[in-house]
Amino acid sequence: MRVTRSTVDLSGYPDLVVIYLGMRVRKPRGMLRLLGVGPKLYRSHQDQPDGLLLHEDVVWSLFPPHWGARQYWRDLDSLERWTRSAPHRDWWQKFLRDSGGTGFWHEAYFLRGGIDAVYDDMTTPTGLARFAPVNASRGRMFSTRGRVHGEPPAYPPVVTENDYYPDDSVR
């Protein structure tokens, strides 16, 4: 008997963004950060933010603990808008001040073309960073929209590059 094959018609989603993300424990205290991501942030996808089509939890590994998600977004605008709002914005600001013994990463794939990747405190290469050169996330490479489209963000960043690197005058 033949295998049943099917495919999807994505014509109704011309600006689709698929994003993979993960948080890996790097130090023992990172387990607290991983478990304490917070009910508000974890449940935020259940609140059906505008533009989120689907959220799926993923366990990348148990040892070391490395958990994450795969999400499908209608477009980059809705994804950016959501990341700039609470509770995501508040969690991200806190994480960028102190990763709490974890590493965080995301990779995004755009139906119209382009791939984005960013890795924060990831001491062990993951995904694209396992085979492609890794560069500093500076200048136009500081934001997803800059990395993918060479444009400034449509919404103000959660943390500006100048605030993130306050003592650095050289790029």
N, C-alpha and C positions, 0 to 999 in steps of 0.2 A: 504494500500500500504506500502510495506517495505521501510525503510530508506536506502538510498544509502550509503554504507560504502566503504571506500578506505583507503589505507595506503601508506607509502613511502618506496622505496628501497634505503637505505643509504649505500649500499655496495660500491658505488663510492666515499664515504666520510668517510673513516675509521678513520680519525683523527679529525672529526668534533668537534667544540667547540661552544656551545650555551652560550651566555653571556647576563645576565640581568644587567642593571645598572640604577641608579637613583640619582637625586640630590633633596634634600628636603630643603626647606626654614626653618631655625631655628630662625632667627631674622629678623626684618623688612628690614634691609639692604641686607639680603640674596635674596630678590626679585630682587634687582639690579644685583646681581651676577648671579642668575638664568637666567634672561632675557639677561644678558650681556655675556653669555657663549661665544658668539662671532660667527659671521657669518662664519669665517674660520673653526672653530672647528665643528660647526653644519653642515656645508656643506661638511666637509671632507669625510663623508661616501658617498656623492653623486659623489665624484671623483673616485669612484670604486677602493679603495686601493686593491692591490693584496691580495687575500685570503678572502676578505669580500664577502660572498655569498648573504646576505640579511640584511638590516637594517629596523627596524620598530619602529616608535615612540610610546611611551606609556605614558599615564597620570596615575600615580599611585593614586593621589588624588588631589583635588582642594584646600581643606582646611585641613592642610596647603598645599601650593603648593608643589607638589612632582612629578617631571617629569623625564622621562628617555627613555630607549630604550631596545629592544631585538635585538641581532645581532647573526648571524650565520657565523662562520669563518671556512675556510677549515682546519686549523690546528693552534696549539699554536704558531709555529714559525712565521706565517704571522701576527697573532694578536700581538705578542711581537714586531715584527719589526715595525708595524704601531704605536704602543704606544710609541715607542722610536723615532719617527720622528715628525717633525712639521706638523701640528699645535698642535697635541695632546701633545707632549712632553712639549711644551712651556706653554700650559694651565695647565698641571699637575704640573709643577714646581711652577707656580704662585699659584695654589690652595694649594699646600703643605706648602707654606709660610704663606698663609692667606686664610681660607675657605670662607671669606666674608659673614659670617652669614648663611652658608649652610652646609649641610652634604652630603657626596657622598659615594656610595657603589657600589659594583658589586658582582655578583655571577656567576660563570662559571661552566658549566657541560660538561664533556668530554665523547665522545662516547666510548672511550677505557677504561673509568673508572676514577673516581675521581671527586671531587667537590671542587671548590675554592670559598672563600668568603673573602671580606675585607670591612671594614667600617671605614670611616674617618669623624670625627666630627658628627657622627650620635648619637644624644642624646636619641632618641627614637628607640628601637630595631626594626629592619626590617628583613623580610625574615627568613633565618636560625638563625639569632641572637635572634629571638623571642623564640626559644625553645632549642637551643644548647648552651653549655658553650662558652663564648667569652674570647679569650686570646689575649695577646699583640702580635702584628705583629713584631716579633724580630727574629734574627738569621735566620734559614732556613724558618721560617714563614714570612719573610719580602717580599718574591717574590712569584708570582703565581706558577712558576715552582718548587720552594722550597716547597711550601705548598702541591702541588699535587703530584710531582714526587720525592721530596727529592733531587733535583738537583739545581745547581746554574743557574741563568738566562742565556739564550743563547745570550742575548744582554745586554750590560751594562745598569743598571737601570737609570731612569731619575734622581733620587736622590739616592745616596748611603745611606746605613744604617748609616754609620759613619757621613755623612753630615747631615742626618736627626736628629740624636741624638749626636751632637758634644761633649756635656759635660757629656756624660754618658759612664763610663768605665765598668759598670756592666750590664750584660745581664741576 
